[in-house]
Amino acid sequence: MKLTCSQAALNSNLQCVSRAVATRPTHPVLANVLLTADEGTGKVSLTGFDLSLGIQTTFTAAVEQSGAITLPSRLLGDIVSRLSADSPLSLQSPGTPDSDSASNDDDQGADEQGAGLSFQLTARTGAYTVRGMPAEDFPELPMAQSPVAIPLLAQSLRDGLARTLFATSSDEAKQILTGVHLVVSPSSLEFAATDGHRLAVLTQTNDNSSVQDDGFQVTIPARSLRELEHLLSSRPDETIDLYHDQGQVVFLRADQVVTSRTLDGTYPKYNQLVPETFSRSFTVDRVLMSTALERVAVLADQQNSVVKFSVDVAERQLRIYAEVQDVGRGDESVPLSDGEGGNIDVAFNVRYLLDGLKALPTPEVKFQMNNPTNPVVLRPHGGDVAFTYLVMPVQIRNS
């Protein structure tokens, strides 16, 4: 293999795929990235794969000889990132006809002893040799066998992830809750996430005419989707093709592939958790409420992160307060735009509330509730975003 490319291209693509490299690999080759060069197309691809999440990127280079090798991800990334951004890089592996003969002799001896393959990287300021492993040792990146591609706008996919990923669970004992549940139908796309204490659901209208019958449902690990979200941030106007197969999803665009296993198990019937009717509701400015909560949270975080609400419908006032014994008390008031039903006192985990408010896309938010122990629902007031955020109140003993 022999090729020349820019430092910027190699560095950015290495950083991208390294996010899928195993931190505690079960096999040495899983700590490597697969580098493949194709002389016919003038393309270089890099692949990282930890047996659950796989990322592959492709970029243009001057390829003089095709080939493939796996190289230590961290070591290669550390070297390339420190080279000058305007320096062209020459990459060469064993077997290239004009390789230095002495180097070839050394490499042959090392390879015969099983020490691995050497790979030389030459920059304007110097040269580095890195030991790699054969490309044949690298596991094949799984690709969905389904021939049907579901086109999704990158911005729509990014919005769906931004409004649900935060609500996934980090408890591996509840594995099915550590992912986002995706429901794909011929006319819509729904994202849902819950950790058992809160629920975030976003429904988007989407022309999925390629989806057969009633569509499909799949739960994708949050870690995989966070990496996808990171990749989507650079080019939100593009279209991403989604492929789904048994136990696997693939997100594909022209020069990048993200593949992920899916989570086994039955996702909770989350729509049944949202009450059909409410006896109380009020509307409040989202920014005013968020900033008040942030201030009161300084005290609430000292103990149990609990803040209390006291809603006065007649006075159109929401009182937010937290009291921590032997520490202090914080008290804020926020005006209500409107309100219905009787007054109510209710308590929440302040972090759950702040997460939901950040995900809401409108200037005002509508709270809907029945009593201090039943689920409370937050929805955008106005606008055309179909987003529901449910949070369970905290039960407080009256002293």
HUCOR-V764500 format. One record per pair of residues at least 12 apart in sequence whose ideal C-beta (glycine too) atoms are under 10 Angstrom apart, sorted by the first residue. I is the first residue (numbers start at 1). GAP is how many residues later the second one is. If there is no record, write none. Layout:
# HUCOR-V764500
i = <I;I>
gap = <GAP;GAP>
This chain:
# HUCOR-V764500
i = <1;1;1;1;1;1;1;1;1;1;1;1;1;1;1;1;1;1;1;1;2;2;2;2;2;2;2;2;2;2;2;2;2;2;2;2;2;2;3;3;3;3;3;3;3;3;3;3;3;3;3;3;3;3;3;3;3;3;4;4;4;4;4;4;4;4;4;4;5;5;5;5;5;5;5;5;5;5;5;6;6;6;6;6;6;6;6;7;7;7;7;7;7;7;7;7;7;7;7;8;8;8;8;8;8;8;8;9;9;9;9;9;9;10;10;10;10;10;10;10;10;10;10;10;10;10;11;11;11;11;11;11;11;11;12;12;12;12;12;13;13;13;13;13;13;13;13;13;13;13;13;13;14;14;14;14;14;14;14;14;14;14;14;14;14;15;15;15;15;15;16;16;16;16;16;16;16;16;16;16;16;17;17;17;17;17;17;17;17;17;17;17;17;17;17;17;17;18;18;18;18;18;18;18;18;19;19;19;19;19;19;19;19;19;19;19;20;20;20;20;20;20;20;20;20;20;20;20;20;20;20;20;20;20;20;21;21;21;21;21;21;21;21;21;21;21;22;22;22;22;22;22;22;23;23;24;25;25;25;26;26;27;27;27;27;27;28;28;28;28;28;29;29;29;29;29;29;29;29;29;29;29;30;30;30;30;30;30;30;30;30;31;31;31;31;31;31;31;31;31;32;32;32;32;32;32;32;32;32;32;32;32;32;32;32;32;33;33;33;33;33;33;33;33;33;33;33;33;33;33;33;33;34;34;34;34;34;34;34;34;34;34;34;34;34;34;34;34;34;34;35;35;35;35;35;35;35;35;35;35;35;35;35;36;36;36;36;36;36;36;36;36;37;37;37;37;37;37;37;37;37;37;37;38;38;38;38;38;38;39;39;39;39;39;39;40;40;41;41;41;41;42;42;42;42;42;43;43;43;43;43;43;44;44;44;44;44;44;44;44;45;45;45;45;45;45;46;46;46;46;46;47;47;47;47;47;47;47;47;47;48;48;48;48;49;49;49;49;49;49;50;50;51;51;51;52;52;52;52;52;52;53;53;53;53;53;53;53;53;53;53;53;54;54;54;54;54;54;54;54;54;54;54;54;54;54;55;55;55;55;55;55;55;55;55;55;55;55;56;56;56;56;56;56;56;56;57;57;57;57;57;58;58;58;58;59;60;61;61;62;62;63;64;64;64;64;64;65;65;65;65;65;65;67;67;67;67;67;67;67;67;68;68;68;68;68;69;69;69;69;69;69;69;69;69;69;69;69;69;70;70;70;70;70;70;70;70;70;70;71;71;71;71;71;71;71;71;71;71;72;72;72;72;72;72;75;75;75;75;76;76;76;76;76;79;79;79;79;80;80;80;82;82;83;83;83;83;83;83;84;84;84;86;87;87;87;87;88;88;88;89;89;89;89;89;90;90;90;90;90;90;91;91;91;91;91;92;92;92;92;92;92;92;93;93;93;93;93;93;93;93;94;94;94;94;94;94;94;94;94;94;95;95;95;96;99;99;100;103;103;103;104;106;106;107;107;107;107;110;111;115;116;116;116;116;116;116;117;117;117;117;117;117;118;118;118;119;119;141;141;141;142;142;142;142;142;142;142;143;143;143;143;143;143;143;144;144;144;144;144;144;144;144;144;144;144;145;145;145;145;145;145;146;146;146;146;146;146;146;146;146;147;147;148;148;148;148;148;148;148;148;148;149;149;149;149;149;149;149;149;149;150;150;150;150;150;150;150;150;150;150;150;150;150;150;151;151;151;151;151;151;151;151;151;152;152;152;152;152;152;152;152;152;152;152;153;153;153;153;153;153;153;153;153;154;154;154;154;154;154;154;154;154;154;154;154;154;155;155;155;155;155;156;156;156;156;156;156;156;156;156;156;157;157;157;157;157;157;157;157;157;157;157;157;157;157;158;158;158;158;158;158;158;158;159;159;159;159;159;159;159;159;159;160;160;160;160;160;160;160;160;160;160;160;160;160;160;161;161;161;161;161;161;161;161;161;161;161;161;161;162;162;162;162;162;162;162;162;163;163;163;163;163;163;163;163;163;163;163;163;163;163;164;164;164;164;164;164;164;164;164;164;164;164;164;164;164;164;164;165;165;165;165;165;165;165;165;165;165;165;165;166;166;166;166;166;166;166;166;166;166;167;167;167;167;167;167;167;167;167;167;167;167;167;167;167;167;167;167;167;168;168;168;168;168;168;168;168;168;168;168;168;168;169;169;169;169;169;169;170;170;171;171;174;174;174;174;175;175;175;175;175;176;176;176;176;176;176;176;176;177;177;177;177;177;177;177;177;177;177;178;178;178;178;178;178;178;179;179;179;179;179;179;179;179;179;179;179;179;179;179;180;180;180;180;180;180;180;180;180;180;180;180;180;180;180;181;181;181;181;181;181;181;181;181;181;181;182;182;182;182;182;182;182;182;182;182;182;182;183;183;183;183;183;183;183;183;184;184;184;184;184;184;184;184;184;184;184;185;185;185;185;185;185;185;185;185;186;186;186;186;186;186;186;186;186;186;187;187;187;187;187;187;187;188;188;188;188;188;188;188;188;188;189;189;189;189;189;189;189;189;189;189;190;190;190;190;190;190;190;190;190;191;191;191;191;191;192;192;192;192;192;192;192;193;193;193;193;193;194;194;194;194;194;195;196;196;197;197;197;197;197;197;198;198;198;198;198;198;198;198;198;198;198;198;198;198;199;199;199;199;199;199;199;199;199;199;199;199;199;200;200;200;200;200;200;200;200;200;200;201;201;201;201;201;201;201;201;201;202;202;202;202;202;202;202;203;203;203;203;204;204;204;205;205;208;210;210;211;211;215;216;217;217;217;217;218;218;218;218;218;218;218;218;218;218;219;219;219;219;219;219;219;220;220;220;220;220;220;220;221;221;221;221;222;223;224;224;224;224;224;224;224;224;225;225;225;225;227;227;227;228;228;228;228;228;228;230;231;231;231;231;232;232;232;232;234;235;235;235;235;238;238;238;239;239;240;240;240;240;241;241;241;243;243;244;245;246;247;247;247;247;247;248;248;248;249;249;270;270;271;273;273;273;273;273;274;274;274;274;274;275;275;275;275;275;275;275;275;277;277;278;278;278;278;278;278;278;278;278;278;278;279;279;279;279;279;279;279;279;279;280;280;280;280;280;280;280;280;280;280;280;280;280;280;280;281;281;281;281;281;281;281;281;281;281;281;281;282;282;282;282;282;282;282;282;282;282;282;282;282;282;282;282;282;282;282;283;283;283;283;283;283;283;283;283;283;283;283;284;284;284;284;284;284;284;284;284;284;284;284;284;284;284;284;285;285;285;285;285;285;285;285;286;286;286;286;286;286;286;286;286;286;286;287;287;287;287;288;288;288;288;288;288;289;289;289;289;289;289;289;289;289;289;289;289;290;290;290;290;290;290;290;290;291;291;292;292;292;292;292;292;292;292;292;292;293;293;293;293;293;293;293;293;293;293;293;293;294;294;294;294;295;295;295;295;295;296;296;296;296;296;296;296;296;296;297;297;297;297;297;297;297;298;298;298;298;299;299;299;299;299;299;299;299;299;299;300;300;300;300;300;300;300;300;300;300;301;301;301;301;302;302;302;302;302;302;303;303;303;303;303;303;304;304;304;304;304;304;304;305;305;305;305;305;305;305;305;306;306;306;306;306;306;306;306;306;306;307;307;307;307;307;307;307;307;307;307;307;307;307;307;307;308;308;308;308;308;308;308;308;308;308;308;308;308;308;309;309;309;309;309;309;309;309;309;309;309;309;309;310;310;310;310;310;310;311;311;311;311;311;311;311;311;311;311;312;312;312;312;312;313;313;313;313;313;313;313;313;314;314;314;315;315;315;315;315;316;316;316;316;316;316;317;317;317;317;317;317;318;318;318;318;318;318;318;319;319;319;319;319;320;320;320;320;320;320;321;322;322;336;337;337;337;337;338;338;338;339;340;341;341;341;344;344;344;344;344;344;344;345;345;345;346;346;346;346;346;346;346;346;346;346;346;347;347;347;347;347;348;348;348;348;348;349;349;349;349;350;352;352;352;352;352;353;353;353;353;353;355;355;356;356;356;356;356;356;356;356;357;357;359;359;359;359;360;360;360;360;360;360;360;360;361;361;361;361;361;361;362;362;362;362;362;362;362;362;363;363;363;363;364;364;364;364;365;365;365;365;365;366;366;366;366;366;367;367;367;368;368;369;371;372;372;372;372;373;373;373;373;374;374;375;375;375;375;376;376;376;376;376;377;377;377;378;378>
gap = <34;35;36;38;43;62;63;64;65;66;67;68;90;91;92;93;94;95;118;134;35;37;60;61;62;63;64;65;88;89;90;91;93;94;95;96;97;118;32;34;35;36;39;40;41;58;59;60;61;62;63;64;86;87;88;89;90;93;57;58;59;60;84;85;86;87;88;118;32;39;54;55;56;57;58;83;84;85;86;53;54;55;79;80;81;82;83;73;74;75;76;77;78;79;80;81;82;116;117;51;72;75;76;77;78;79;81;35;48;50;51;52;80;25;34;36;49;51;66;67;70;71;73;79;81;111;66;68;69;70;71;72;74;78;45;47;68;69;222;20;22;31;32;33;42;43;44;45;46;67;242;243;19;21;32;34;43;57;59;62;63;64;65;66;67;31;42;62;65;66;30;32;39;40;41;211;214;215;218;240;242;16;17;18;28;29;30;31;32;37;38;39;40;56;60;210;239;15;28;30;37;55;56;58;59;29;31;34;36;54;204;207;208;211;212;239;13;27;28;29;30;31;32;33;34;35;36;53;121;203;204;207;238;239;240;12;26;27;28;29;32;34;51;52;53;56;26;27;28;29;30;31;51;27;51;26;25;26;48;24;25;24;106;110;111;112;42;44;88;105;109;20;41;43;103;104;105;106;107;108;109;110;18;19;20;21;40;43;107;108;109;17;19;39;40;41;42;43;44;102;15;16;17;37;38;39;40;41;42;43;44;100;101;103;105;106;13;14;15;16;22;23;36;37;38;39;40;41;43;44;99;105;12;13;14;15;22;34;35;36;37;39;98;99;101;103;104;105;106;107;12;32;33;34;35;36;41;56;58;84;97;100;103;20;22;30;31;32;33;34;99;102;24;25;26;27;28;29;30;31;32;54;56;20;23;25;28;29;30;23;24;25;26;27;28;23;26;17;19;22;25;17;18;19;20;21;15;16;17;18;20;212;13;14;15;16;17;18;19;47;12;13;14;23;210;212;12;13;25;27;30;21;23;88;91;92;93;94;210;212;25;90;93;179;89;90;91;92;93;210;89;173;88;91;210;169;171;172;207;208;209;168;170;171;172;173;174;175;205;206;207;208;85;86;87;88;89;170;173;194;196;203;204;205;206;207;86;169;172;173;175;176;196;201;202;203;204;205;85;87;196;199;200;201;202;203;174;198;199;200;201;196;197;198;199;196;195;28;30;26;28;28;26;28;32;33;34;27;28;30;31;32;33;24;25;26;27;28;29;52;68;25;66;67;68;70;22;24;25;47;48;49;50;61;63;64;65;66;69;46;47;49;62;63;64;65;66;67;68;20;22;45;46;48;50;59;60;61;62;44;47;58;59;60;61;53;55;56;57;43;45;52;54;56;42;44;49;51;41;43;48;41;43;38;40;41;42;43;45;39;40;41;38;35;36;37;38;34;35;36;32;33;34;35;39;30;31;32;33;34;37;28;29;30;31;39;26;27;28;29;30;35;37;14;24;25;26;27;37;39;42;12;13;14;16;17;23;24;25;26;38;12;13;22;24;19;21;20;15;17;26;14;12;23;12;13;22;24;21;23;16;14;15;16;17;18;21;13;14;15;16;17;18;12;13;14;12;13;109;116;118;103;105;106;108;117;118;119;100;102;105;107;109;114;116;98;99;100;101;102;103;104;105;106;108;115;98;99;100;101;103;105;70;96;97;98;99;100;102;103;104;63;96;60;62;63;64;93;94;95;96;97;61;90;91;92;93;94;95;101;103;34;39;56;58;59;60;61;65;66;90;91;92;93;94;55;56;57;58;59;88;89;90;91;32;37;52;54;56;86;87;88;89;90;99;36;51;53;79;83;84;85;86;87;74;77;78;79;80;81;82;83;84;85;86;97;99;77;80;81;82;83;33;35;46;48;49;50;76;80;83;84;25;32;34;47;49;68;71;72;75;79;82;83;85;94;70;71;72;73;74;75;78;82;32;43;45;73;77;200;202;226;228;20;22;29;30;31;32;33;42;43;44;46;65;69;227;19;21;30;32;41;59;61;64;65;67;68;69;71;29;40;67;70;71;196;197;199;28;30;37;38;39;193;195;196;197;198;222;224;225;226;16;17;18;26;27;28;29;30;35;36;37;38;58;61;195;223;225;14;15;26;28;35;57;58;60;61;63;64;194;27;29;32;34;56;186;189;190;192;193;13;24;25;26;27;28;30;31;32;33;34;55;185;188;189;192;222;223;224;12;13;24;25;26;27;32;51;53;54;55;57;58;24;25;26;27;28;53;25;52;24;25;20;21;22;91;44;46;88;89;90;18;43;87;88;89;90;91;92;16;17;18;19;42;45;86;88;90;91;15;17;41;43;44;45;85;14;39;40;41;42;43;44;45;46;81;83;84;86;88;12;13;14;20;22;38;39;40;41;42;44;45;46;83;87;12;13;20;36;37;38;39;82;86;87;89;33;34;35;36;37;38;43;60;62;67;80;85;18;20;31;32;33;34;35;84;22;24;26;27;30;31;32;33;34;58;60;18;21;23;26;28;29;30;31;32;20;21;22;23;24;25;26;27;28;29;18;19;20;21;22;24;28;15;16;17;18;19;20;23;27;198;13;14;15;16;17;18;19;22;26;53;12;13;14;16;25;27;80;81;196;12;13;29;34;196;25;27;75;76;78;79;196;26;29;32;74;77;73;74;76;79;196;157;72;196;152;155;193;194;195;197;150;151;153;154;155;157;158;177;178;180;191;192;193;194;69;71;72;74;75;157;176;178;189;190;191;192;193;70;155;156;159;178;187;188;189;190;191;69;70;72;73;185;186;187;188;189;157;159;183;184;185;186;187;182;183;184;185;181;182;183;179;181;34;31;32;31;33;29;28;27;45;49;50;24;26;27;29;30;31;42;44;45;49;30;43;44;45;46;47;48;24;29;31;40;41;42;43;39;40;41;42;41;37;25;27;34;35;36;37;38;39;24;26;33;35;24;31;33;12;21;23;28;30;32;28;20;22;25;27;19;21;24;26;22;18;19;20;21;15;16;18;14;15;12;13;16;18;12;13;16;14;16;18;17;16;13;14;15;16;17;12;13;14;12;13;118;120;117;102;104;115;117;119;94;101;103;114;116;93;94;95;99;100;101;102;115;91;93;62;63;88;89;90;91;92;96;97;98;99;61;62;63;65;89;90;91;92;95;31;33;59;60;61;62;63;64;66;87;88;89;90;91;96;30;32;57;58;59;60;85;86;87;88;96;98;27;29;30;31;34;35;36;54;55;56;57;58;59;62;83;84;85;86;87;53;54;55;56;57;81;82;83;84;96;98;99;27;32;34;50;51;52;53;54;55;73;80;81;82;83;94;97;49;50;51;52;78;79;80;96;71;72;74;75;76;77;78;79;92;94;95;70;76;77;78;30;44;46;47;75;76;29;31;43;45;46;47;64;65;68;75;76;78;44;63;64;66;67;68;70;75;41;43;15;26;27;28;29;38;39;40;41;42;14;16;27;29;39;41;55;57;58;60;61;64;38;56;60;63;25;27;35;36;37;12;24;25;26;33;34;35;36;54;23;25;33;53;54;56;57;24;30;32;52;22;23;24;25;28;29;30;31;32;51;20;21;22;23;24;30;48;49;50;51;21;23;49;50;20;22;23;24;25;26;19;20;21;22;23;24;18;20;43;45;46;90;92;17;43;44;45;46;47;48;89;16;17;18;41;42;43;44;87;88;90;13;14;15;16;23;25;39;40;41;42;43;44;46;47;87;12;13;14;15;23;37;38;39;40;42;64;85;86;88;12;25;35;36;37;38;39;44;58;60;63;67;84;21;23;33;34;35;36;25;28;30;31;32;33;34;35;56;58;21;24;27;31;32;23;25;26;27;28;29;30;31;25;28;29;18;20;21;24;28;18;19;20;21;22;23;16;17;18;19;22;26;14;15;16;17;18;21;49;12;13;14;15;26;12;13;14;28;30;33;12;25;28;31;27;28;29;44;26;28;43;28;28;27;28;29;23;25;26;27;28;32;49;27;51;53;21;23;25;26;27;28;30;47;48;49;50;25;46;47;48;49;28;43;44;45;46;42;43;44;45;44;37;39;40;41;42;14;23;25;36;38;34;36;20;21;22;31;32;33;34;35;21;32;19;21;28;30;18;19;20;21;23;25;27;29;19;21;22;23;24;26;17;18;19;20;21;22;23;25;17;18;19;20;16;17;18;19;13;14;15;16;24;12;13;14;15;16;12;14;24;20;22;24;22;21;22;23;24;19;20;21;22;18;19;15;16;17;18;13;14;15;16;17;12;13;14;12;13>
